[in-house]
Amino acid sequence: MQATSKTPIKIAVVGPESTGKSSMAKYLAQTFNGLMVPEYSRYYCANLNREYSMQDELNMFYGQVALEEAMLATEPTLLVCDTTILTVKIWCDHLFGETPEVVKNEIRNRAYDFYLLMDIDLPWEDDPLRDFPEQREHFLSVWTQELKAIDARYELISGLGTQRYLRAKEVAQNLLK
C-alpha cells in the first residue's frame, strides 16, 4: 500500500487506558519516519478539575480532528495517530449513554488504513488522567466491538517490552510494503 502526497497511510493506535498507546505511536512514527498525532484529550484534561461533561467530550472531539487535520496539511507519507475520535464515542457511550451525531458521522467519514489495538497485558500505570483500572477487560471488549462495527482492519498487539514494539513494527512493515 503506497501513499501519495495527497493520501498518506494512516495508522491508528487505540485501546483501553494504560496500554502504551502514546509510546507505541511515538515509536512507530520515529521508526518509519512519519508524523504522530498526539492525543488531544491529554492536553484538554490536564487542568480540568471537575467531572467530564458532554460538552468536554465534544471539545475533545473537535480538538482531535483539528490536530489530525493540521498534521495532514503537511502531506506526510505516514500519519500515526495516538488514538482517534472513536475514543470520544466510547467515552460518551460509557459516561453519558449516548454519542452526539456529529461524532458518529465523522467516525463513518474519517478513514484509517489500519488500527493497532493495544492489549491490556501491560501492568496498569497510575496517572491522574486515567479513570477505570478495574474495567480494562470491559474496555478491550468495547474497543473490539467498535472496530468491528466500522469494519476496521485491525490487529491486537500484545507482549511486554521489546516484544510488543517488535510485533507492532512487523504489522506496520507489512502494511507499508
C-alpha atoms as a printed R data frame, in Angstrom:
    type eleno elety resid chain resno       x      y      z
1   ATOM     1    CA   MET     A     1   0.000  0.000  0.000
2   ATOM     2    CA   GLN     A     2   1.793  3.118 -1.178
3   ATOM     3    CA   ALA     A     3   0.806  6.608 -0.111
4   ATOM     4    CA   THR     A     4   0.788  9.565 -2.456
5   ATOM     5    CA   SER     A     5   1.471 13.115 -1.377
6   ATOM     6    CA   LYS     A     6  -2.269 13.594 -1.010
7   ATOM     7    CA   THR     A     7  -3.169 10.306  0.668
8   ATOM     8    CA   PRO     A     8  -0.852  9.306  3.485
9   ATOM     9    CA   ILE     A     9  -1.076  5.929  5.129
10  ATOM    10    CA   LYS     A    10  -2.870  6.405  8.426
11  ATOM    11    CA   ILE     A    11  -2.254  4.026 11.328
12  ATOM    12    CA   ALA     A    12  -4.336  4.476 14.470
13  ATOM    13    CA   VAL     A    13  -3.014  3.213 17.791
14  ATOM    14    CA   VAL     A    14  -6.046  2.604 20.006
15  ATOM    15    CA   GLY     A    15  -7.228  0.717 23.046
16  ATOM    16    CA   PRO     A    16  -8.078  0.932 26.726
17  ATOM    17    CA   GLU     A    17  -6.273  3.152 29.191
18  ATOM    18    CA   SER     A    18  -2.697  2.357 30.197
19  ATOM    19    CA   THR     A    19  -1.852  0.076 27.289
20  ATOM    20    CA   GLY     A    20   1.098  2.001 25.865
21  ATOM    21    CA   LYS     A    21  -0.668  3.811 23.024
22  ATOM    22    CA   SER     A    22   1.318  7.044 23.233
23  ATOM    23    CA   SER     A    23   4.669  5.280 23.495
24  ATOM    24    CA   MET     A    24   3.777  2.993 20.613
25  ATOM    25    CA   ALA     A    25   2.565  5.811 18.370
26  ATOM    26    CA   LYS     A    26   5.766  7.761 19.003
27  ATOM    27    CA   TYR     A    27   7.901  4.666 18.349
28  ATOM    28    CA   LEU     A    28   6.164  3.848 15.056
29  ATOM    29    CA   ALA     A    29   6.315  7.443 13.810
30  ATOM    30    CA   GLN     A    30  10.038  7.590 14.570
31  ATOM    31    CA   THR     A    31  10.772  4.113 13.192
32  ATOM    32    CA   PHE     A    32   9.037  4.762  9.873
33  ATOM    33    CA   ASN     A    33   9.830  8.474  9.554
34  ATOM    34    CA   GLY     A    34   6.200  9.526  9.875
35  ATOM    35    CA   LEU     A    35   4.316 12.138 11.840
36  ATOM    36    CA   MET     A    36   2.483 11.425 15.087
37  ATOM    37    CA   VAL     A    37  -0.828 12.998 16.023
38  ATOM    38    CA   PRO     A    38  -0.897 13.270 19.831
39  ATOM    39    CA   GLU     A    39  -3.946 12.557 21.962
40  ATOM    40    CA   TYR     A    40  -5.688 15.909 22.313
41  ATOM    41    CA   SER     A    41  -7.670 14.884 25.398
42  ATOM    42    CA   ARG     A    42  -4.481 14.611 27.483
43  ATOM    43    CA   TYR     A    43  -3.867 18.327 26.933
44  ATOM    44    CA   TYR     A    44  -7.518 19.228 27.367
45  ATOM    45    CA   CYS     A    45  -7.975 17.307 30.609
46  ATOM    46    CA   ALA     A    46  -4.649 18.234 32.206
47  ATOM    47    CA   ASN     A    47  -6.208 21.124 34.141
48  ATOM    48    CA   LEU     A    48  -9.844 20.026 34.123
49  ATOM    49    CA   ASN     A    49 -10.711 19.959 37.819
50  ATOM    50    CA   ARG     A    50 -14.269 18.670 37.525
51  ATOM    51    CA   GLU     A    51 -16.239 15.772 36.091
52  ATOM    52    CA   TYR     A    52 -16.296 15.482 32.295
53  ATOM    53    CA   SER     A    53 -19.373 16.841 30.568
54  ATOM    54    CA   MET     A    54 -20.776 16.043 27.149
55  ATOM    55    CA   GLN     A    55 -19.500 19.462 26.041
56  ATOM    56    CA   ASP     A    56 -15.997 18.460 27.169
57  ATOM    57    CA   GLU     A    57 -16.238 15.330 25.046
58  ATOM    58    CA   LEU     A    58 -17.317 17.426 22.052
59  ATOM    59    CA   ASN     A    59 -14.435 19.834 22.677
60  ATOM    60    CA   MET     A    60 -12.017 16.891 22.741
61  ATOM    61    CA   PHE     A    61 -13.591 15.553 19.541
62  ATOM    62    CA   TYR     A    62 -13.087 18.857 17.717
63  ATOM    63    CA   GLY     A    63  -9.576 19.203 19.124
64  ATOM    64    CA   GLN     A    64  -8.555 15.724 17.973
65  ATOM    65    CA   VAL     A    65  -9.952 16.350 14.490
66  ATOM    66    CA   ALA     A    66  -8.137 19.708 14.297
67  ATOM    67    CA   LEU     A    67  -4.808 18.169 15.355
68  ATOM    68    CA   GLU     A    68  -5.126 15.414 12.775
69  ATOM    69    CA   GLU     A    69  -6.096 17.848 10.032
70  ATOM    70    CA   ALA     A    70  -3.145 20.107 10.894
71  ATOM    71    CA   MET     A    71  -0.761 17.165 10.565
72  ATOM    72    CA   LEU     A    72  -2.382 16.024  7.321
73  ATOM    73    CA   ALA     A    73  -1.867 19.517  5.877
74  ATOM    74    CA   THR     A    74   1.894 18.887  5.943
75  ATOM    75    CA   GLU     A    75   1.344 16.000  3.479
76  ATOM    76    CA   PRO     A    76   3.206 13.251  5.328
77  ATOM    77    CA   THR     A    77   3.549  9.812  3.756
78  ATOM    78    CA   LEU     A    78   2.714  8.196  7.112
79  ATOM    79    CA   LEU     A    79   0.499  9.525  9.893
80  ATOM    80    CA   VAL     A    80   0.430  7.629 13.187
81  ATOM    81    CA   CYS     A    81  -2.471  8.659 15.402
82  ATOM    82    CA   ASP     A    82  -2.231  8.264 19.173
83  ATOM    83    CA   THR     A    83  -5.916  7.361 19.463
84  ATOM    84    CA   THR     A    84  -8.802  8.611 17.309
85  ATOM    85    CA   ILE     A    85 -12.207 10.186 17.697
86  ATOM    86    CA   LEU     A    86 -13.587  6.690 18.232
87  ATOM    87    CA   THR     A    87 -12.326  7.200 21.795
88  ATOM    88    CA   VAL     A    88 -14.816 10.051 22.188
89  ATOM    89    CA   LYS     A    89 -17.666  7.714 21.182
90  ATOM    90    CA   ILE     A    90 -16.544  5.068 23.648
91  ATOM    91    CA   TRP     A    91 -16.332  7.587 26.499
92  ATOM    92    CA   CYS     A    92 -19.629  9.294 25.578
93  ATOM    93    CA   ASP     A    93 -21.425  5.952 25.496
94  ATOM    94    CA   HIS     A    94 -19.851  4.905 28.800
95  ATOM    95    CA   LEU     A    95 -20.288  8.171 30.697
96  ATOM    96    CA   PHE     A    96 -23.495  9.543 29.189
97  ATOM    97    CA   GLY     A    97 -25.209  6.597 27.485
98  ATOM    98    CA   GLU     A    98 -25.150  8.287 24.074
99  ATOM    99    CA   THR     A    99 -22.889  9.859 21.484
100 ATOM   100    CA   PRO     A   100 -23.663 13.061 19.550
101 ATOM   101    CA   GLU     A   101 -24.487 12.549 15.867
102 ATOM   102    CA   VAL     A   102 -21.633 14.802 14.743
103 ATOM   103    CA   VAL     A   103 -19.179 12.370 16.336
104 ATOM   104    CA   LYS     A   104 -20.832  9.276 14.846
105 ATOM   105    CA   ASN     A   105 -20.968 10.891 11.401
106 ATOM   106    CA   GLU     A   106 -17.298 11.845 11.490
107 ATOM   107    CA   ILE     A   107 -16.319  8.329 12.586
108 ATOM   108    CA   ARG     A   108 -18.042  6.976  9.467
109 ATOM   109    CA   ASN     A   109 -16.272  9.527  7.251
110 ATOM   110    CA   ARG     A   110 -12.748  9.504  8.768
111 ATOM   111    CA   ALA     A   111 -10.801  6.553  7.416
112 ATOM   112    CA   TYR     A   112  -7.662  4.884  8.742
113 ATOM   113    CA   ASP     A   113  -5.735  2.266  6.838
114 ATOM   114    CA   PHE     A   114  -5.114  0.134  9.894
115 ATOM   115    CA   TYR     A   115  -5.690  0.085 13.635
116 ATOM   116    CA   LEU     A   116  -3.311 -1.344 16.209
117 ATOM   117    CA   LEU     A   117  -5.478 -2.345 19.168
118 ATOM   118    CA   MET     A   118  -3.258 -2.377 22.232
119 ATOM   119    CA   ASP     A   119  -3.824 -5.307 24.575
120 ATOM   120    CA   ILE     A   120  -4.353 -4.986 28.326
121 ATOM   121    CA   ASP     A   121  -1.429 -7.277 29.164
122 ATOM   122    CA   LEU     A   122   0.711 -4.348 30.364
123 ATOM   123    CA   PRO     A   123   0.591 -3.515 34.071
124 ATOM   124    CA   TRP     A   124  -1.666 -0.595 34.968
125 ATOM   125    CA   GLU     A   125   0.225  2.669 35.488
126 ATOM   126    CA   ASP     A   126  -1.459  5.256 37.662
127 ATOM   127    CA   ASP     A   127  -1.998  8.618 36.020
128 ATOM   128    CA   PRO     A   128  -4.339 11.406 37.142
129 ATOM   129    CA   LEU     A   129  -5.989 11.289 33.692
130 ATOM   130    CA   ARG     A   130  -6.865  7.582 33.885
131 ATOM   131    CA   ASP     A   131 -10.128  6.529 35.462
132 ATOM   132    CA   PHE     A   132 -11.024  2.850 35.257
133 ATOM   133    CA   PRO     A   133  -8.246  0.379 36.180
134 ATOM   134    CA   GLU     A   134 -10.801 -2.249 37.148
135 ATOM   135    CA   GLN     A   135 -12.599 -2.118 33.791
136 ATOM   136    CA   ARG     A   136  -9.772 -2.855 31.367
137 ATOM   137    CA   GLU     A   137 -11.295 -6.123 30.117
138 ATOM   138    CA   HIS     A   138 -14.608 -4.379 29.568
139 ATOM   139    CA   PHE     A   139 -12.999 -1.587 27.555
140 ATOM   140    CA   LEU     A   140 -10.931 -4.008 25.468
141 ATOM   141    CA   SER     A   141 -14.179 -5.755 24.575
142 ATOM   142    CA   VAL     A   142 -15.814 -2.405 23.733
143 ATOM   143    CA   TRP     A   143 -12.877 -1.418 21.508
144 ATOM   144    CA   THR     A   144 -13.081 -4.752 19.691
145 ATOM   145    CA   GLN     A   145 -16.827 -4.314 19.133
146 ATOM   146    CA   GLU     A   146 -16.436 -0.731 17.920
147 ATOM   147    CA   LEU     A   147 -13.675 -1.649 15.462
148 ATOM   148    CA   LYS     A   148 -15.779 -4.494 14.093
149 ATOM   149    CA   ALA     A   149 -18.796 -2.169 13.811
150 ATOM   150    CA   ILE     A   150 -16.879  0.107 11.417
151 ATOM   151    CA   ASP     A   151 -15.327 -2.838  9.533
152 ATOM   152    CA   ALA     A   152 -11.867 -1.674 10.570
153 ATOM   153    CA   ARG     A   153  -8.739 -3.554  9.631
154 ATOM   154    CA   TYR     A   154  -7.008 -4.113 12.954
155 ATOM   155    CA   GLU     A   155  -4.725 -6.348 14.918
156 ATOM   156    CA   LEU     A   156  -4.411 -6.885 18.656
157 ATOM   157    CA   ILE     A   157  -0.883 -6.010 19.791
158 ATOM   158    CA   SER     A   158   0.256 -7.941 22.851
159 ATOM   159    CA   GLY     A   159   3.526 -8.556 24.620
160 ATOM   160    CA   LEU     A   160   5.773 -6.850 27.095
161 ATOM   161    CA   GLY     A   161   8.688 -4.542 26.438
162 ATOM   162    CA   THR     A   162  10.595 -5.066 23.221
163 ATOM   163    CA   GLN     A   163   8.306 -7.932 22.188
164 ATOM   164    CA   ARG     A   164   5.331 -5.541 21.975
165 ATOM   165    CA   TYR     A   165   7.230 -2.977 19.899
166 ATOM   166    CA   LEU     A   166   8.633 -5.590 17.533
167 ATOM   167    CA   ARG     A   167   5.159 -7.031 16.942
168 ATOM   168    CA   ALA     A   168   3.727 -3.604 16.121
169 ATOM   169    CA   LYS     A   169   6.708 -2.847 13.888
170 ATOM   170    CA   GLU     A   170   6.155 -6.110 11.989
171 ATOM   171    CA   VAL     A   171   2.478 -5.319 11.442
172 ATOM   172    CA   ALA     A   172   3.295 -1.790 10.286
173 ATOM   173    CA   GLN     A   173   6.051 -3.019  7.935
174 ATOM   174    CA   ASN     A   174   3.601 -5.405  6.287
175 ATOM   175    CA   LEU     A   175   1.120 -2.574  5.842
176 ATOM   176    CA   LEU     A   176   3.727 -0.205  4.407
177 ATOM   177    CA   LYS     A   177   5.009 -2.679  1.783
